[in-house]
Amino acid sequence: MVEGHKPLKVADIERISRFLLFSRWFTRQTRRVKADAFIPHPRIELSVSCTEELSESEIWPLGEVVVMKRPDNVTLYGRADRKASSVRKQRLEVERNDNPPHHANITGWSSEGKDAQRMKAVEIAAASILILLDD
């Protein structure tokens, strides 16, 4: 997003993906995404990618970019996919800024406190589909 431009609206039916950088964010055996993958701490926004119009082979390089931009040593394990509507059901918003391409933020976490954030993260995780890189 160029400074001064408003974020782009993401439609409810669009798929958004949260790249899973820690094994503690999911359970392989039960194919379940954990709430920790959606906790915005320490920020007040959560980074995701808009992947609706992308093929599988186009999505994974976006995750590699996420890994490369991080200062810590993380691993791309997979992603959690869900529709933007599941985020809005928690009174949050998905704002696309395309910096880098296809990037968006889940916003609106406000200062409700960590317990309120966790409750919303639990619901978003429950609506997510786990897709592992080695599937």
C-alpha positions in Angstrom: 0.0 0.0 0.0 1.3 3.4 -0.9 1.2 5.8 2.1 -2.0 7.9 2.0 -4.1 5.2 0.3 -6.8 3.4 2.1 -6.5 -0.4 2.6 -8.5 -2.5 0.1 -11.7 -4.2 1.3 -11.5 -8.0 1.3 -14.8 -9.7 0.4 -16.3 -12.1 2.9 -16.0 -15.0 0.5 -12.2 -14.5 0.0 -9.8 -17.0 1.3 -7.2 -15.6 3.7 -4.1 -17.6 4.8 -2.1 -17.3 8.0 1.3 -18.9 7.5 2.3 -21.2 10.4 5.8 -20.5 11.5 5.9 -22.4 14.8 4.9 -26.1 15.4 3.1 -25.0 18.5 0.5 -23.3 16.3 -1.1 -26.5 15.1 -1.6 -30.2 15.9 -0.6 -32.5 13.0 -2.4 -35.6 14.4 -5.8 -33.9 14.7 -5.3 -31.5 11.8 -6.2 -28.6 14.1 -5.0 -25.0 14.0 -4.5 -23.6 17.5 -5.6 -20.2 18.7 -2.0 -19.1 19.3 -1.6 -18.8 15.5 -4.1 -15.9 15.6 -3.0 -14.0 18.7 -1.8 -10.6 17.5 0.6 -10.0 20.5 2.7 -8.0 20.6 1.1 -6.0 17.8 -2.5 -4.8 17.4 -2.8 -6.3 14.0 -2.2 -9.8 12.6 -0.5 -10.5 9.3 -2.3 -12.7 6.7 -2.3 -13.2 3.0 -5.2 -12.9 0.5 -4.9 -16.2 -1.4 -8.3 -16.6 -3.1 -7.1 -16.1 -6.6 -3.9 -18.0 -6.2 -3.0 -21.6 -7.0 -1.2 -23.8 -4.5 2.1 -23.2 -6.3 1.7 -19.5 -6.0 0.8 -19.5 -2.3 3.8 -21.1 -0.8 6.3 -18.5 -2.1 4.4 -15.9 -0.2 5.1 -17.9 3.0 8.8 -18.1 2.1 8.8 -14.3 1.9 7.3 -14.1 5.4 10.0 -16.3 6.7 12.8 -14.3 5.0 11.5 -11.0 6.4 11.6 -12.3 10.0 14.6 -11.5 12.2 14.3 -14.8 14.1 14.9 -18.3 12.8 11.5 -19.7 11.9 10.3 -22.5 9.7 7.3 -22.5 7.3 5.3 -25.5 8.4 2.0 -24.7 6.6 -0.9 -22.4 6.6 -4.3 -21.9 8.1 -6.9 -21.0 5.5 -10.3 -19.5 6.2 -12.8 -17.1 4.6 -12.7 -13.5 5.6 -16.2 -13.8 6.9 -15.0 -16.0 9.8 -12.8 -13.0 10.9 -15.7 -10.6 10.6 -17.9 -12.8 12.8 -15.4 -11.8 15.6 -16.0 -8.1 15.0 -12.6 -7.8 13.3 -11.7 -6.5 9.9 -9.4 -7.8 7.1 -7.6 -4.9 5.4 -5.5 -5.7 2.3 -2.5 -3.4 1.7 -0.5 -5.5 -0.8 2.8 -4.7 0.9 4.2 -7.3 0.1 1.9 -8.5 -2.7 -1.3 -10.2 -1.4 -0.6 -9.0 2.2 -3.4 -8.0 4.6 -3.9 -7.4 8.3 -6.6 -8.5 10.6 -7.4 -5.4 12.6 -9.8 -4.2 15.3 -8.3 -6.2 18.2 -8.5 -3.0 20.2 -7.5 -2.9 23.9 -10.0 -5.5 25.1 -7.3 -7.4 26.8 -5.6 -10.8 26.2 -8.6 -12.9 27.3 -10.9 -11.2 24.7 -8.2 -11.6 22.0 -7.8 -15.3 22.9 -11.6 -15.9 22.7 -11.6 -14.4 19.2 -8.5 -16.3 18.2 -10.1 -19.6 19.3 -13.1 -19.0 17.1 -11.0 -18.0 14.1 -8.7 -21.1 14.5 -11.8 -23.4 14.7 -13.0 -22.0 11.4 -9.6 -22.6 9.8 -8.4 -25.5 7.6 -4.8 -26.7 8.3 -2.7 -27.2 5.2 0.8 -28.4 5.8 3.7 -27.8 3.5 4.6 -31.5 3.5 1.1 -32.8 2.7 
